[in-house]
Amino acid sequence: MTGVEGLLRELAPQVLGAVVRRYGHFSTAEDAVQEALLAAATQWPSDGLPDRPLAWLITVASRRLTDLLRSEQARLRREDTVARYPLPAPVDDFDDTLVLLFMCCHPTLSPASQIALTLRAVGGLTTTEIARAFLVPESTMTRRITRAKQSIKDSRIPFGMPADRDLGAVLHVLYLIFNEGYASTSGPLLQRADLAGEAIRMTRIVHRVVPSDGEVAGLLALMLLTDARRPARSGPDGSLIPMDEQDRSLWNQELIAEGVALISAALPVGPTGPYQVQAAIAAVHDEAPSAADTDWPQIVALYEVLLRIQDTPLVRLNHAVAVAMTNGPAAGMLLLEPLEKPLAKDHRLHSVKAHLLEMSGDKAAARSSYEQAARLTLSPPQQRYLLARACALGGPPAGG
């Protein structure tokens, strides 16, 4: 990414936030901002950066918005009103970006629409890029984003910080974007570094605005500690490498240090939330010099804390793994029994079951569970990994 391109991506949500805050008209404002960004991308490389890039973009976008509204609206009163608005002063912080995030993650929107609109308006991704990331036709993604914008307009969602300032929806959307980037649920790639990177970048913005919020710090720490392992998570051919087999010298030590510092500072302050506990678990993994040195009893204890905060089948599944690594596969298998029904169609349950059966020496049952997990996953790299594990245990291949 070039210097100008990187700067524009950083400034884009601030410009959009400033223009929407002053004028409203979310959808039209976004079009105006895109034209301002295009003008900057064309002019700045040859003319040089303006003294105040943010102010330049806001000015150009505001003027373009006025032009668009004039062409779209026939009533002279609205035209004159918009034309008389003073240009918004450039902001020195990211408040407008955070408000924009709240708007994109409004509870009236579906989770899929929240994600798409956040990536479009705050992440700066094109509709084509978002469609490609989620493996849907561009026309489908265009309709999804258009409906989300229309819903914001129809619901008369004001541009401003919500009264309750509940960051939960914003953090959840950022978490979902990161997870899809780190472990793609479908498509040919095991991971999408661009999506994970955007999630980290946007979470850094939120943390910069509300540095005292423990869950924001926890989520950023969780992302950094998880993404630190990305270079070792796949082989040269894109194949999956499980954590216990990864070359830990490839882990990004700078990200680990930053993540550990964030969670160490956040945990002692205020109530502990689920992102903080998950970050603490990730830190235990990342600080272990080898898989054999992992402090599994501490991870069990942390999952028990997490279960008191967020008792979900997936948390219970991860807790079962930690218990098995601490007390043996039989102890873990007992904890899987209540999960058979709620996670029956989730490949992760069958993958864990297969691993524990393999640990216990039941190769035939383990092979069957690996094959079942492979049938349920939509990710080809994960499917290949699971089938390879099944094949390594001997016997005829699935369907053979």
URPEWO-V221944 format. One record per backbone hydrogen bond with DSSP energy under -1.0 kcal/mol. CO is the residue of the C=O (numbers start at 0). NH is the residue of the N-H. Records with the same first field share a line. If there is no record, write none. Layout:
CO->NH / NH
This chain:
1->5
2->6
3->7
4->8
5->9
6->10
7->11
10->14
11->15
12->16
13->17
14->18
15->19
16->20
17->21
18->22
19->23
24->28
25->29
26->30
27->31
28->32
29->33
30->34
31->35
32->36
33->37
34->38
35->39
36->40
37->41
38->42
39->43
42->46
43->47
51->55
52->56
53->57
54->58
55->59
56->60
57->61
58->62
59->63
60->64
61->65
62->66
63->67
64->68
65->69
66->70
67->71
68->72
74->78
75->79
76->80
77->81
78->82
79->83
81->84
93->97
94->98
95->99
96->100
97->101
98->102
99->103
100->104
102->105
105->108
109->113
110->114
111->115
112->116
113->117
114->118
115->119
116->120
117->121 / 122
118->124
125->129
126->130
127->131
128->132
129->133
130->135
136->140
137->141
138->142
139->143
140->144
141->145
142->146
143->147
144->148
145->149
146->150
147->151
148->152
149->153
150->154
151->156
152->155
157->159
166->170
167->171
168->172
169->173
170->174
171->175
172->176
173->177
174->178
175->179
176->180
177->181
178->182
180->191
189->183
191->195
192->196
193->197
194->198
195->199
196->200
197->201
198->202
199->203
200->204
201->205
202->206
203->207
204->208
205->209
209->212
212->216
213->217
214->218
215->219
216->220
217->221
218->222
219->223
220->224
221->225
222->226
223->227
225->228
226->229
227->251
228->231
229->232
232->240
234->237
238->234
241->244
242->245
245->247
246->249
251->255
252->256
253->257
254->258
255->259
256->260
257->261
258->262
259->263
260->264
261->265
262->266
265->268
272->276
273->277
274->278
275->279
276->280
277->281
278->282
279->283
280->284
281->285
282->286
290->293
293->295
294->298
295->299
296->300
297->301
298->302
299->303
300->304
301->305
302->306
303->307
305->309
309->311
311->315
312->316
313->317
314->318
315->319
316->320
317->321
318->322
319->323
320->324
321->325
322->326
323->327
327->331
328->332
329->333
335->338
336->339
338->342
340->343
342->345
345->349
346->350
347->351
348->352
349->353
350->354
351->355
352->356
353->357
354->358
355->359
356->361
360->362
361->365
362->366
363->367
364->368
365->369
366->370
367->371
368->372
369->373
370->374
371->375
372->376
378->382
379->383
380->384
381->385
382->386
383->387
384->388
385->389
386->390
387->391
389->392
390->393
396->399
